[in-house]
Amino acid sequence: MTRYDPVATHEWNVFVLDPVADAAQVDPLQSMLSMPSAPLSAFRDPEDFKNLTEAEFAPVRDAILRFVEGVAKEAVKVLNVK
């Protein structure tokens, strides 16, 4: 059985400058950022992995965009603590 996971491969650093602190090292951001991948249970095998169509790649793209949006929302919450 093959398992497909979308992976957002970006290093995230979120800093609060007053005082200087790496907000990405505290929850809930740390938990969100430590997830290396997310399973795509409804993903179907593409006909040709070397020539993915936009429609075949859409579930992966959408999962990565949802992840990035969720992390961005949490980062905004952390940065607006005052």
Jmol script that loads the backbone (N, CA, C; Angstrom):
load data "model"
ATOM      1  N   MET A   1       0.841  -1.173   0.000  1.00  0.00           N
ATOM      2  CA  MET A   1       0.000   0.000   0.000  1.00  0.00           C
ATOM      3  C   MET A   1       0.893   1.245   0.000  1.00  0.00           C
ATOM      4  N   THR A   2       0.506   2.194  -0.805  1.00  0.00           N
ATOM      5  CA  THR A   2       1.249   3.446  -0.903  1.00  0.00           C
ATOM      6  C   THR A   2       0.523   4.525  -0.133  1.00  0.00           C
ATOM      7  N   ARG A   3       1.272   5.358   0.538  1.00  0.00           N
ATOM      8  CA  ARG A   3       0.685   6.462   1.303  1.00  0.00           C
ATOM      9  C   ARG A   3       1.213   7.767   0.742  1.00  0.00           C
ATOM     10  N   TYR A   4       0.325   8.703   0.486  1.00  0.00           N
ATOM     11  CA  TYR A   4       0.715   9.995  -0.059  1.00  0.00           C
ATOM     12  C   TYR A   4       0.527  11.074   0.994  1.00  0.00           C
ATOM     13  N   ASP A   5       1.529  11.924   1.152  1.00  0.00           N
ATOM     14  CA  ASP A   5       1.479  13.011   2.117  1.00  0.00           C
ATOM     15  C   ASP A   5       1.929  14.303   1.450  1.00  0.00           C
ATOM     16  N   PRO A   6       1.173  15.405   1.638  1.00  0.00           N
ATOM     17  CA  PRO A   6       1.697  16.688   1.175  1.00  0.00           C
ATOM     18  C   PRO A   6       2.680  17.202   2.212  1.00  0.00           C
ATOM     19  N   VAL A   7       3.721  17.839   1.759  1.00  0.00           N
ATOM     20  CA  VAL A   7       4.740  18.343   2.671  1.00  0.00           C
ATOM     21  C   VAL A   7       5.030  19.796   2.327  1.00  0.00           C
ATOM     22  N   ALA A   8       4.844  20.681   3.298  1.00  0.00           N
ATOM     23  CA  ALA A   8       5.204  22.088   3.125  1.00  0.00           C
ATOM     24  C   ALA A   8       6.632  22.239   3.609  1.00  0.00           C
ATOM     25  N   THR A   9       7.574  22.297   2.701  1.00  0.00           N
ATOM     26  CA  THR A   9       8.985  22.276   3.076  1.00  0.00           C
ATOM     27  C   THR A   9       9.557  23.690   3.178  1.00  0.00           C
ATOM     28  N   HIS A  10       9.152  24.359   4.221  1.00  0.00           N
ATOM     29  CA  HIS A  10       9.653  25.704   4.476  1.00  0.00           C
ATOM     30  C   HIS A  10      10.058  25.787   5.935  1.00  0.00           C
ATOM     31  N   GLU A  11      11.170  26.436   6.200  1.00  0.00           N
ATOM     32  CA  GLU A  11      11.567  26.679   7.586  1.00  0.00           C
ATOM     33  C   GLU A  11      10.824  27.914   8.065  1.00  0.00           C
ATOM     34  N   TRP A  12      10.170  27.790   9.199  1.00  0.00           N
ATOM     35  CA  TRP A  12       9.378  28.891   9.742  1.00  0.00           C
ATOM     36  C   TRP A  12      10.082  29.491  10.947  1.00  0.00           C
ATOM     37  N   ASN A  13      10.226  30.788  10.950  1.00  0.00           N
ATOM     38  CA  ASN A  13      10.729  31.515  12.106  1.00  0.00           C
ATOM     39  C   ASN A  13       9.774  32.670  12.360  1.00  0.00           C
ATOM     40  N   VAL A  14       9.260  32.747  13.557  1.00  0.00           N
ATOM     41  CA  VAL A  14       8.360  33.835  13.931  1.00  0.00           C
ATOM     42  C   VAL A  14       8.964  34.486  15.165  1.00  0.00           C
ATOM     43  N   PHE A  15       9.381  35.732  15.029  1.00  0.00           N
ATOM     44  CA  PHE A  15      10.045  36.425  16.129  1.00  0.00           C
ATOM     45  C   PHE A  15       9.207  37.578  16.650  1.00  0.00           C
ATOM     46  N   VAL A  16       9.116  37.679  17.951  1.00  0.00           N
ATOM     47  CA  VAL A  16       8.521  38.820  18.618  1.00  0.00           C
ATOM     48  C   VAL A  16       9.698  39.685  19.059  1.00  0.00           C
ATOM     49  N   LEU A  17       9.689  40.947  18.688  1.00  0.00           N
ATOM     50  CA  LEU A  17      10.867  41.777  18.914  1.00  0.00           C
ATOM     51  C   LEU A  17      10.848  42.582  20.205  1.00  0.00           C
ATOM     52  N   ASP A  18       9.793  42.488  20.983  1.00  0.00           N
ATOM     53  CA  ASP A  18       9.722  43.283  22.208  1.00  0.00           C
ATOM     54  C   ASP A  18       9.186  42.441  23.353  1.00  0.00           C
ATOM     55  N   PRO A  19       9.976  41.699  24.062  1.00  0.00           N
ATOM     56  CA  PRO A  19      11.398  41.414  23.921  1.00  0.00           C
ATOM     57  C   PRO A  19      11.610  40.365  22.829  1.00  0.00           C
ATOM     58  N   VAL A  20      12.851  40.198  22.394  1.00  0.00           N
ATOM     59  CA  VAL A  20      13.161  39.247  21.331  1.00  0.00           C
ATOM     60  C   VAL A  20      12.844  37.830  21.810  1.00  0.00           C
ATOM     61  N   ALA A  21      12.029  37.122  21.030  1.00  0.00           N
ATOM     62  CA  ALA A  21      11.664  35.751  21.365  1.00  0.00           C
ATOM     63  C   ALA A  21      11.272  35.024  20.086  1.00  0.00           C
ATOM     64  N   ASP A  22      11.608  33.750  19.998  1.00  0.00           N
ATOM     65  CA  ASP A  22      11.224  32.929  18.858  1.00  0.00           C
ATOM     66  C   ASP A  22       9.881  32.301  19.181  1.00  0.00           C
ATOM     67  N   ALA A  23       8.815  32.911  18.690  1.00  0.00           N
ATOM     68  CA  ALA A  23       7.459  32.454  18.994  1.00  0.00           C
ATOM     69  C   ALA A  23       7.156  31.097  18.374  1.00  0.00           C
ATOM     70  N   ALA A  24       7.931  30.686  17.381  1.00  0.00           N
ATOM     71  CA  ALA A  24       7.713  29.388  16.750  1.00  0.00           C
ATOM     72  C   ALA A  24       8.132  28.237  17.662  1.00  0.00           C
ATOM     73  N   GLN A  25       8.767  28.534  18.784  1.00  0.00           N
ATOM     74  CA  GLN A  25       9.215  27.495  19.710  1.00  0.00           C
ATOM     75  C   GLN A  25       8.213  27.217  20.829  1.00  0.00           C
ATOM     76  N   VAL A  26       7.078  27.889  20.819  1.00  0.00           N
ATOM     77  CA  VAL A  26       6.061  27.668  21.852  1.00  0.00           C
ATOM     78  C   VAL A  26       4.767  27.188  21.203  1.00  0.00           C
ATOM     79  N   ASP A  27       3.978  26.461  21.970  1.00  0.00           N
ATOM     80  CA  ASP A  27       2.690  25.993  21.453  1.00  0.00           C
ATOM     81  C   ASP A  27       1.721  27.146  21.334  1.00  0.00           C
ATOM     82  N   PRO A  28       0.806  27.113  20.377  1.00  0.00           N
ATOM     83  CA  PRO A  28       0.501  26.004  19.479  1.00  0.00           C
ATOM     84  C   PRO A  28       1.344  25.975  18.207  1.00  0.00           C
ATOM     85  N   LEU A  29       2.139  27.009  17.961  1.00  0.00           N
ATOM     86  CA  LEU A  29       2.938  27.027  16.735  1.00  0.00           C
ATOM     87  C   LEU A  29       3.917  25.867  16.669  1.00  0.00           C
ATOM     88  N   GLN A  30       4.587  25.559  17.756  1.00  0.00           N
ATOM     89  CA  GLN A  30       5.584  24.484  17.732  1.00  0.00           C
ATOM     90  C   GLN A  30       4.940  23.166  17.316  1.00  0.00           C
ATOM     91  N   SER A  31       3.768  22.864  17.835  1.00  0.00           N
ATOM     92  CA  SER A  31       3.085  21.624  17.471  1.00  0.00           C
ATOM     93  C   SER A  31       2.712  21.609  15.998  1.00  0.00           C
ATOM     94  N   MET A  32       2.207  22.740  15.511  1.00  0.00           N
ATOM     95  CA  MET A  32       1.811  22.806  14.105  1.00  0.00           C
ATOM     96  C   MET A  32       3.023  22.666  13.192  1.00  0.00           C
ATOM     97  N   LEU A  33       4.110  23.321  13.543  1.00  0.00           N
ATOM     98  CA  LEU A  33       5.291  23.329  12.681  1.00  0.00           C
ATOM     99  C   LEU A  33       6.082  22.035  12.742  1.00  0.00           C
ATOM    100  N   SER A  34       5.856  21.223  13.765  1.00  0.00           N
ATOM    101  CA  SER A  34       6.613  19.981  13.881  1.00  0.00           C
ATOM    102  C   SER A  34       5.973  18.832  13.105  1.00  0.00           C
ATOM    103  N   MET A  35       4.811  19.068  12.504  1.00  0.00           N
ATOM    104  CA  MET A  35       4.175  18.026  11.698  1.00  0.00           C
ATOM    105  C   MET A  35       4.903  17.944  10.351  1.00  0.00           C
ATOM    106  N   PRO A  36       5.637  16.851  10.083  1.00  0.00           N
ATOM    107  CA  PRO A  36       6.398  16.777   8.844  1.00  0.00           C
ATOM    108  C   PRO A  36       5.533  16.584   7.606  1.00  0.00           C
ATOM    109  N   SER A  37       4.373  15.962   7.769  1.00  0.00           N
ATOM    110  CA  SER A  37       3.498  15.714   6.629  1.00  0.00           C
ATOM    111  C   SER A  37       2.086  15.430   7.120  1.00  0.00           C
ATOM    112  N   ALA A  38       1.162  15.428   6.180  1.00  0.00           N
ATOM    113  CA  ALA A  38      -0.231  15.136   6.513  1.00  0.00           C
ATOM    114  C   ALA A  38      -0.760  14.114   5.513  1.00  0.00           C
ATOM    115  N   PRO A  39      -1.426  13.051   5.982  1.00  0.00           N
ATOM    116  CA  PRO A  39      -1.918  12.028   5.059  1.00  0.00           C
ATOM    117  C   PRO A  39      -3.028  12.557   4.159  1.00  0.00           C
ATOM    118  N   LEU A  40      -3.031  12.095   2.924  1.00  0.00           N
ATOM    119  CA  LEU A  40      -4.080  12.434   1.959  1.00  0.00           C
ATOM    120  C   LEU A  40      -4.845  11.150   1.647  1.00  0.00           C
ATOM    121  N   SER A  41      -5.865  10.883   2.421  1.00  0.00           N
ATOM    122  CA  SER A  41      -6.572   9.612   2.275  1.00  0.00           C
ATOM    123  C   SER A  41      -7.335   9.503   0.953  1.00  0.00           C
ATOM    124  N   ALA A  42      -7.781  10.607   0.382  1.00  0.00           N
ATOM    125  CA  ALA A  42      -8.575  10.551  -0.843  1.00  0.00           C
ATOM    126  C   ALA A  42      -7.738  10.749  -2.107  1.00  0.00           C
ATOM    127  N   PHE A  43      -6.419  10.795  -1.976  1.00  0.00           N
ATOM    128  CA  PHE A  43      -5.556  11.037  -3.134  1.00  0.00           C
ATOM    129  C   PHE A  43      -5.496   9.795  -4.014  1.00  0.00           C
ATOM    130  N   ARG A  44      -5.713   9.972  -5.313  1.00  0.00           N
ATOM    131  CA  ARG A  44      -5.648   8.857  -6.258  1.00  0.00           C
ATOM    132  C   ARG A  44      -4.314   8.872  -7.005  1.00  0.00           C
ATOM    133  N   ASP A  45      -3.833   7.700  -7.365  1.00  0.00           N
ATOM    134  CA  ASP A  45      -2.596   7.605  -8.138  1.00  0.00           C
ATOM    135  C   ASP A  45      -2.723   8.377  -9.447  1.00  0.00           C
ATOM    136  N   PRO A  46      -1.783   9.269  -9.724  1.00  0.00           N
ATOM    137  CA  PRO A  46      -1.783   9.948 -11.024  1.00  0.00           C
ATOM    138  C   PRO A  46      -1.466   8.936 -12.131  1.00  0.00           C
ATOM    139  N   GLU A  47      -1.920   9.235 -13.332  1.00  0.00           N
ATOM    140  CA  GLU A  47      -1.640   8.326 -14.450  1.00  0.00           C
ATOM    141  C   GLU A  47      -0.147   8.295 -14.756  1.00  0.00           C
ATOM    142  N   ASP A  48       0.527   9.443 -14.651  1.00  0.00           N
ATOM    143  CA  ASP A  48       1.962   9.520 -14.934  1.00  0.00           C
ATOM    144  C   ASP A  48       2.593  10.487 -13.934  1.00  0.00           C
ATOM    145  N   PHE A  49       3.339   9.949 -12.965  1.00  0.00           N
ATOM    146  CA  PHE A  49       3.931  10.787 -11.925  1.00  0.00           C
ATOM    147  C   PHE A  49       4.890  11.832 -12.487  1.00  0.00           C
ATOM    148  N   LYS A  50       5.485  11.540 -13.636  1.00  0.00           N
ATOM    149  CA  LYS A  50       6.427  12.491 -14.228  1.00  0.00           C
ATOM    150  C   LYS A  50       5.722  13.646 -14.927  1.00  0.00           C
ATOM    151  N   ASN A  51       4.446  13.496 -15.199  1.00  0.00           N
ATOM    152  CA  ASN A  51       3.673  14.540 -15.879  1.00  0.00           C
ATOM    153  C   ASN A  51       2.337  14.754 -15.176  1.00  0.00           C
ATOM    154  N   LEU A  52       2.413  15.184 -13.930  1.00  0.00           N
ATOM    155  CA  LEU A  52       1.188  15.434 -13.165  1.00  0.00           C
ATOM    156  C   LEU A  52       0.375  16.549 -13.804  1.00  0.00           C
ATOM    157  N   THR A  53      -0.926  16.336 -13.862  1.00  0.00           N
ATOM    158  CA  THR A  53      -1.793  17.413 -14.330  1.00  0.00           C
ATOM    159  C   THR A  53      -2.128  18.314 -13.152  1.00  0.00           C
ATOM    160  N   GLU A  54      -2.622  19.495 -13.448  1.00  0.00           N
ATOM    161  CA  GLU A  54      -3.011  20.413 -12.376  1.00  0.00           C
ATOM    162  C   GLU A  54      -4.110  19.804 -11.520  1.00  0.00           C
ATOM    163  N   ALA A  55      -5.052  19.124 -12.162  1.00  0.00           N
ATOM    164  CA  ALA A  55      -6.155  18.502 -11.417  1.00  0.00           C
ATOM    165  C   ALA A  55      -5.650  17.387 -10.505  1.00  0.00           C
ATOM    166  N   GLU A  56      -4.655  16.605 -10.969  1.00  0.00           N
ATOM    167  CA  GLU A  56      -4.117  15.529 -10.148  1.00  0.00           C
ATOM    168  C   GLU A  56      -3.345  16.065  -8.952  1.00  0.00           C
ATOM    169  N   PHE A  57      -2.676  17.206  -9.127  1.00  0.00           N
ATOM    170  CA  PHE A  57      -1.878  17.792  -8.059  1.00  0.00           C
ATOM    171  C   PHE A  57      -2.703  18.664  -7.111  1.00  0.00           C
ATOM    172  N   ALA A  58      -3.912  19.038  -7.507  1.00  0.00           N
ATOM    173  CA  ALA A  58      -4.748  19.960  -6.725  1.00  0.00           C
ATOM    174  C   ALA A  58      -4.939  19.532  -5.263  1.00  0.00           C
ATOM    175  N   PRO A  59      -5.210  18.258  -4.948  1.00  0.00           N
ATOM    176  CA  PRO A  59      -5.377  17.892  -3.533  1.00  0.00           C
ATOM    177  C   PRO A  59      -4.120  18.156  -2.697  1.00  0.00           C
ATOM    178  N   VAL A  60      -2.944  17.938  -3.284  1.00  0.00           N
ATOM    179  CA  VAL A  60      -1.693  18.192  -2.574  1.00  0.00           C
ATOM    180  C   VAL A  60      -1.525  19.698  -2.365  1.00  0.00           C
ATOM    181  N   ARG A  61      -1.713  20.462  -3.433  1.00  0.00           N
ATOM    182  CA  ARG A  61      -1.599  21.933  -3.351  1.00  0.00           C
ATOM    183  C   ARG A  61      -2.555  22.484  -2.297  1.00  0.00           C
ATOM    184  N   ASP A  62      -3.803  22.023  -2.330  1.00  0.00           N
ATOM    185  CA  ASP A  62      -4.805  22.535  -1.396  1.00  0.00           C
ATOM    186  C   ASP A  62      -4.470  22.193   0.055  1.00  0.00           C
ATOM    187  N   ALA A  63      -3.945  20.992   0.297  1.00  0.00           N
ATOM    188  CA  ALA A  63      -3.563  20.608   1.660  1.00  0.00           C
ATOM    189  C   ALA A  63      -2.407  21.467   2.167  1.00  0.00           C
ATOM    190  N   ILE A  64      -1.431  21.733   1.311  1.00  0.00           N
ATOM    191  CA  ILE A  64      -0.303  22.579   1.710  1.00  0.00           C
ATOM    192  C   ILE A  64      -0.778  24.001   1.980  1.00  0.00           C
ATOM    193  N   LEU A  65      -1.659  24.522   1.134  1.00  0.00           N
ATOM    194  CA  LEU A  65      -2.174  25.881   1.348  1.00  0.00           C
ATOM    195  C   LEU A  65      -2.979  25.986   2.639  1.00  0.00           C
ATOM    196  N   ARG A  66      -3.772  24.953   2.966  1.00  0.00           N
ATOM    197  CA  ARG A  66      -4.522  24.955   4.239  1.00  0.00           C
ATOM    198  C   ARG A  66      -3.556  24.960   5.428  1.00  0.00           C
ATOM    199  N   PHE A  67      -2.481  24.174   5.328  1.00  0.00           N
ATOM    200  CA  PHE A  67      -1.486  24.131   6.401  1.00  0.00           C
ATOM    201  C   PHE A  67      -0.835  25.502   6.587  1.00  0.00           C
ATOM    202  N   VAL A  68      -0.391  26.112   5.492  1.00  0.00           N
ATOM    203  CA  VAL A  68       0.272  27.414   5.568  1.00  0.00           C
ATOM    204  C   VAL A  68      -0.689  28.464   6.119  1.00  0.00           C
ATOM    205  N   GLU A  69      -1.953  28.423   5.696  1.00  0.00           N
ATOM    206  CA  GLU A  69      -2.940  29.379   6.207  1.00  0.00           C
ATOM    207  C   GLU A  69      -3.153  29.198   7.707  1.00  0.00           C
ATOM    208  N   GLY A  70      -3.224  27.953   8.166  1.00  0.00           N
ATOM    209  CA  GLY A  70      -3.399  27.697   9.594  1.00  0.00           C
ATOM    210  C   GLY A  70      -2.228  28.187  10.418  1.00  0.00           C
ATOM    211  N   VAL A  71      -1.012  27.944   9.938  1.00  0.00           N
ATOM    212  CA  VAL A  71       0.183  28.414  10.644  1.00  0.00           C
ATOM    213  C   VAL A  71       0.217  29.936  10.663  1.00  0.00           C
ATOM    214  N   ALA A  72      -0.117  30.560   9.542  1.00  0.00           N
ATOM    215  CA  ALA A  72      -0.112  32.025   9.479  1.00  0.00           C
ATOM    216  C   ALA A  72      -1.117  32.617  10.473  1.00  0.00           C
ATOM    217  N   LYS A  73      -2.297  32.008  10.584  1.00  0.00           N
ATOM    218  CA  LYS A  73      -3.302  32.503  11.546  1.00  0.00           C
ATOM    219  C   LYS A  73      -2.785  32.386  12.976  1.00  0.00           C
ATOM    220  N   GLU A  74      -2.130  31.266  13.299  1.00  0.00           N
ATOM    221  CA  GLU A  74      -1.587  31.101  14.645  1.00  0.00           C
ATOM    222  C   GLU A  74      -0.458  32.093  14.899  1.00  0.00           C
ATOM    223  N   ALA A  75       0.358  32.358  13.904  1.00  0.00           N
ATOM    224  CA  ALA A  75       1.442  33.331  14.052  1.00  0.00           C
ATOM    225  C   ALA A  75       0.885  34.724  14.331  1.00  0.00           C
ATOM    226  N   VAL A  76      -0.187  35.092  13.645  1.00  0.00           N
ATOM    227  CA  VAL A  76      -0.824  36.391  13.885  1.00  0.00           C
ATOM    228  C   VAL A  76      -1.337  36.476  15.320  1.00  0.00           C
ATOM    229  N   LYS A  77      -1.931  35.376  15.816  1.00  0.00           N
ATOM    230  CA  LYS A  77      -2.411  35.370  17.205  1.00  0.00           C
ATOM    231  C   LYS A  77      -1.261  35.567  18.179  1.00  0.00           C
ATOM    232  N   VAL A  78      -0.140  34.882  17.936  1.00  0.00           N
ATOM    233  CA  VAL A  78       1.027  35.007  18.819  1.00  0.00           C
ATOM    234  C   VAL A  78       1.583  36.427  18.798  1.00  0.00           C
ATOM    235  N   LEU A  79       1.610  37.035  17.608  1.00  0.00           N
ATOM    236  CA  LEU A  79       2.193  38.363  17.482  1.00  0.00           C
ATOM    237  C   LEU A  79       1.277  39.478  17.987  1.00  0.00           C
ATOM    238  N   ASN A  80       0.009  39.170  18.221  1.00  0.00           N
ATOM    239  CA  ASN A  80      -0.946  40.178  18.705  1.00  0.00           C
ATOM    240  C   ASN A  80      -1.349  39.908  20.142  1.00  0.00           C
ATOM    241  N   VAL A  81      -0.376  39.629  20.991  1.00  0.00           N
ATOM    242  CA  VAL A  81      -0.670  39.308  22.390  1.00  0.00           C
ATOM    243  C   VAL A  81      -0.941  40.523  23.242  1.00  0.00           C
ATOM    244  N   LYS A  82      -0.545  41.717  22.810  1.00  0.00           N
ATOM    245  CA  LYS A  82      -0.699  42.913  23.640  1.00  0.00           C
ATOM    246  C   LYS A  82      -2.066  43.515  23.494  1.00  0.00           C
TER     247      LYS A  82
END
end "model"
wireframe off; spacefill off
backbone 0.3
color backbone group
